[in-house]
Amino acid sequence: MFVGSTHPTCRVLRGAGIAMLALVFAGSAALAQSPPYGALESGPPVRSNAPAPLMGSKLSADALDELMEWERQDMGAPPTRNLHTGSMHSATPNQIPGGQVITTKELVQLLQNGLGAGVVVLDILGSSRRLPNAIFAAQASHAGSFDDPIQQQFGQLLQQATHGNHDAPLVLYCQGPQCWNSYNASLRAISLGYRNVLWYRGGLEAWQRAGLPLNAAP
């Protein structure tokens, strides 16, 4: 959790106001056509096809706090360090061992406080709409094991995306609190030695509820 943490990223979040200021994500090359479902993309990671301004949320401060409660709700699923092998559309834990849950309010604060350039956002859903500048990595949701080919390929993608910085903030998301895709991918990142894994449990659903912009996937 962010509350009470001494991590540098968390100190930034506690000191930040909740005013949602305009932020333009850095643009990058168009994302090539998604690879077959069995393999991660090869080559340098590329992001969504067009930059989008991160405008202020359309929700009030109280509404954002209510959204945070929904994002952190306890659905009765216990946290686990093992990759989930059951239905990927079911209740998820509200904690993740070795990582942190980040809410929409906290994510926007993180991005607007000058840290956006160092944050790596990973799309583990693979839908037609993505968070701005997100890197496609949906295959990292696979159960498998922490020494399978998917893990090796995911490790290569993260190495390129972070330039080898294992302290870089990684934000991983999928559909919402009943989607295990990003939980599995977060566990994979944690197993690879990344120390600032931020599981965006509210995911695409929470982002849309807050009225924040999305990019069209190529």
C-alpha positions as a Python dict, from the first residue, in 0.01 Angstrom:
ca = {
    (1, 'M'): (0, 0, 0),
    (2, 'F'): (107, 359, -50),
    (3, 'V'): (-5, 472, 296),
    (4, 'G'): (284, 475, 539),
    (5, 'S'): (537, 359, 281),
    (6, 'T'): (887, 509, 279),
    (7, 'H'): (947, 442, -91),
    (8, 'P'): (1049, 762, -282),
    (9, 'T'): (760, 725, -523),
    (10, 'C'): (516, 707, -233),
    (11, 'R'): (658, 1024, -74),
    (12, 'V'): (587, 1205, -398),
    (13, 'L'): (229, 1078, -391),
    (14, 'R'): (168, 1187, -31),
    (15, 'G'): (302, 1536, -96),
    (16, 'A'): (103, 1587, -413),
    (17, 'G'): (-226, 1771, -433),
    (18, 'I'): (-526, 1618, -599),
    (19, 'A'): (-563, 1890, -863),
    (20, 'M'): (-569, 1720, -1200),
    (21, 'L'): (-349, 1933, -1430),
    (22, 'A'): (-298, 1881, -1802),
    (23, 'L'): (-9, 1653, -1891),
    (24, 'V'): (96, 1554, -2237),
    (25, 'F'): (251, 1210, -2262),
    (26, 'A'): (566, 1182, -2469),
    (27, 'G'): (482, 1040, -2810),
    (28, 'S'): (669, 753, -2967),
    (29, 'A'): (667, 530, -3269),
    (30, 'A'): (345, 359, -3374),
    (31, 'L'): (299, 14, -3229),
    (32, 'A'): (350, -259, -3482),
    (33, 'Q'): (77, -513, -3540),
    (34, 'S'): (31, -727, -3231),
    (35, 'P'): (217, -1059, -3237),
    (36, 'P'): (49, -1400, -3217),
    (37, 'Y'): (-92, -1481, -2878),
    (38, 'G'): (190, -1719, -2797),
    (39, 'A'): (483, -1476, -2796),
    (40, 'L'): (576, -1132, -2674),
    (41, 'E'): (677, -864, -2921),
    (42, 'S'): (1041, -869, -3029),
    (43, 'G'): (1262, -565, -3066),
    (44, 'P'): (1247, -241, -2867),
    (45, 'P'): (914, -189, -2689),
    (46, 'V'): (690, 58, -2866),
    (47, 'R'): (395, 244, -2727),
    (48, 'S'): (50, 350, -2832),
    (49, 'N'): (23, 508, -3172),
    (50, 'A'): (-45, 868, -3070),
    (51, 'P'): (18, 1076, -2759),
    (52, 'A'): (-288, 1194, -2566),
    (53, 'P'): (-310, 1473, -2310),
    (54, 'L'): (-379, 1357, -1957),
    (55, 'M'): (-648, 1607, -1873),
    (56, 'G'): (-794, 1647, -1529),
    (57, 'S'): (-1039, 1383, -1419),
    (58, 'K'): (-1404, 1469, -1468),
    (59, 'L'): (-1477, 1340, -1118),
    (60, 'S'): (-1480, 1552, -804),
    (61, 'A'): (-1234, 1486, -523),
    (62, 'D'): (-1505, 1305, -326),
    (63, 'A'): (-1596, 1095, -628),
    (64, 'L'): (-1230, 1005, -681),
    (65, 'D'): (-1211, 893, -318),
    (66, 'E'): (-1521, 679, -372),
    (67, 'L'): (-1360, 534, -683),
    (68, 'M'): (-1050, 457, -476),
    (69, 'E'): (-1264, 262, -230),
    (70, 'W'): (-1408, 60, -519),
    (71, 'E'): (-1058, -5, -656),
    (72, 'R'): (-933, -126, -316),
    (73, 'Q'): (-1244, -325, -218),
    (74, 'D'): (-1189, -661, -51),
    (75, 'M'): (-1353, -930, -266),
    (76, 'G'): (-1244, -1213, -39),
    (77, 'A'): (-966, -1342, -264),
    (78, 'P'): (-645, -1397, -65),
    (79, 'P'): (-315, -1258, -199),
    (80, 'T'): (-88, -1519, -352),
    (81, 'R'): (267, -1533, -487),
    (82, 'N'): (165, -1801, -737),
    (83, 'L'): (50, -1734, -1093),
    (84, 'H'): (-327, -1764, -1118),
    (85, 'T'): (-441, -2067, -1315),
    (86, 'G'): (-819, -2044, -1276),
    (87, 'S'): (-1069, -1817, -1446),
    (88, 'M'): (-905, -1490, -1544),
    (89, 'H'): (-1238, -1311, -1496),
    (90, 'S'): (-1308, -1344, -1125),
    (91, 'A'): (-1252, -1162, -795),
    (92, 'T'): (-890, -1060, -735),
    (93, 'P'): (-702, -986, -410),
    (94, 'N'): (-672, -625, -297),
    (95, 'Q'): (-301, -672, -222),
    (96, 'I'): (-8, -822, -409),
    (97, 'P'): (300, -969, -237),
    (98, 'G'): (615, -784, -333),
    (99, 'G'): (428, -502, -507),
    (100, 'Q'): (177, -228, -439),
    (101, 'V'): (-177, -153, -548),
    (102, 'I'): (-206, 188, -713),
    (103, 'T'): (-540, 364, -762),
    (104, 'T'): (-649, 603, -1035),
    (105, 'K'): (-608, 905, -808),
    (106, 'E'): (-256, 797, -712),
    (107, 'L'): (-159, 709, -1068),
    (108, 'V'): (-261, 1051, -1203),
    (109, 'Q'): (-69, 1219, -920),
    (110, 'L'): (236, 1007, -1001),
    (111, 'L'): (224, 1099, -1368),
    (112, 'Q'): (164, 1471, -1315),
    (113, 'N'): (443, 1524, -1062),
    (114, 'G'): (730, 1513, -1305),
    (115, 'L'): (781, 1138, -1282),
    (116, 'G'): (581, 1046, -1589),
    (117, 'A'): (888, 1014, -1810),
    (118, 'G'): (1025, 733, -1592),
    (119, 'V'): (701, 539, -1547),
    (120, 'V'): (649, 233, -1767),
    (121, 'V'): (279, 159, -1826),
    (122, 'L'): (203, -194, -1944),
    (123, 'D'): (-122, -302, -2111),
    (124, 'I'): (-190, -661, -2004),
    (125, 'L'): (-540, -665, -2152),
    (126, 'G'): (-488, -610, -2523),
    (127, 'S'): (-818, -433, -2591),
    (128, 'S'): (-894, -184, -2867),
    (129, 'R'): (-833, 109, -2627),
    (130, 'R'): (-525, 167, -2414),
    (131, 'L'): (-397, 407, -2152),
    (132, 'P'): (-179, 673, -2315),
    (133, 'N'): (171, 554, -2398),
    (134, 'A'): (105, 201, -2271),
    (135, 'I'): (323, -84, -2395),
    (136, 'F'): (143, -395, -2518),
    (137, 'A'): (238, -698, -2306),
    (138, 'A'): (-81, -903, -2282),
    (139, 'Q'): (97, -1238, -2314),
    (140, 'A'): (260, -1182, -1974),
    (141, 'S'): (-78, -1272, -1822),
    (142, 'H'): (-23, -1643, -1895),
    (143, 'A'): (-8, -1875, -1595),
    (144, 'G'): (284, -2104, -1680),
    (145, 'S'): (585, -2065, -1452),
    (146, 'F'): (850, -1811, -1360),
    (147, 'D'): (1108, -1986, -1579),
    (148, 'D'): (901, -2042, -1894),
    (149, 'P'): (963, -1876, -2235),
    (150, 'I'): (700, -1610, -2162),
    (151, 'Q'): (898, -1507, -1854),
    (152, 'Q'): (1219, -1482, -2054),
    (153, 'Q'): (1055, -1273, -2326),
    (154, 'F'): (880, -1050, -2073),
    (155, 'G'): (1214, -997, -1902),
    (156, 'Q'): (1366, -882, -2231),
    (157, 'L'): (1078, -639, -2291),
    (158, 'L'): (1112, -490, -1941),
    (159, 'Q'): (1490, -466, -1978),
    (160, 'Q'): (1441, -257, -2292),
    (161, 'A'): (1155, -49, -2153),
    (162, 'T'): (1337, 40, -1829),
    (163, 'H'): (1691, 52, -1975),
    (164, 'G'): (1789, -198, -1709),
    (165, 'N'): (1662, 11, -1417),
    (166, 'H'): (1500, -231, -1174),
    (167, 'D'): (1376, 63, -963),
    (168, 'A'): (1170, 209, -1248),
    (169, 'P'): (798, 233, -1162),
    (170, 'L'): (605, -33, -1355),
    (171, 'V'): (228, 18, -1382),
    (172, 'L'): (43, -293, -1499),
    (173, 'Y'): (-328, -296, -1575),
    (174, 'C'): (-603, -497, -1739),
    (175, 'Q'): (-984, -465, -1726),
    (176, 'G'): (-1057, -408, -1357),
    (177, 'P'): (-1083, -570, -1013),
    (178, 'Q'): (-1219, -891, -1163),
    (179, 'C'): (-931, -938, -1406),
    (180, 'W'): (-629, -1151, -1311),
    (181, 'N'): (-423, -1073, -1623),
    (182, 'S'): (-230, -784, -1471),
    (183, 'Y'): (-195, -964, -1137),
    (184, 'N'): (-8, -1248, -1308),
    (185, 'A'): (204, -1004, -1508),
    (186, 'S'): (285, -810, -1191),
    (187, 'L'): (400, -1130, -1021),
    (188, 'R'): (619, -1203, -1322),
    (189, 'A'): (777, -856, -1298),
    (190, 'I'): (834, -898, -924),
    (191, 'S'): (996, -1237, -987),
    (192, 'L'): (1228, -1068, -1238),
    (193, 'G'): (1359, -845, -960),
    (194, 'Y'): (1167, -522, -1026),
    (195, 'R'): (1129, -335, -700),
    (196, 'N'): (859, -79, -783),
    (197, 'V'): (575, -285, -929),
    (198, 'L'): (248, -92, -915),
    (199, 'W'): (-55, -309, -989),
    (200, 'Y'): (-330, -85, -1124),
    (201, 'R'): (-613, -305, -1005),
    (202, 'G'): (-892, -68, -1114),
    (203, 'G'): (-753, -86, -1464),
    (204, 'L'): (-931, 26, -1777),
    (205, 'E'): (-1267, 35, -1604),
    (206, 'A'): (-1154, 277, -1331),
    (207, 'W'): (-967, 494, -1583),
    (208, 'Q'): (-1282, 529, -1790),
    (209, 'R'): (-1498, 599, -1484),
    (210, 'A'): (-1266, 889, -1404),
    (211, 'G'): (-1320, 1030, -1753),
    (212, 'L'): (-951, 1008, -1845),
    (213, 'P'): (-832, 978, -2207),
    (214, 'L'): (-753, 657, -2391),
    (215, 'N'): (-560, 588, -2709),
    (216, 'A'): (-680, 362, -2988),
    (217, 'A'): (-470, 50, -3019),
    (218, 'P'): (-323, 0, -3369),
}
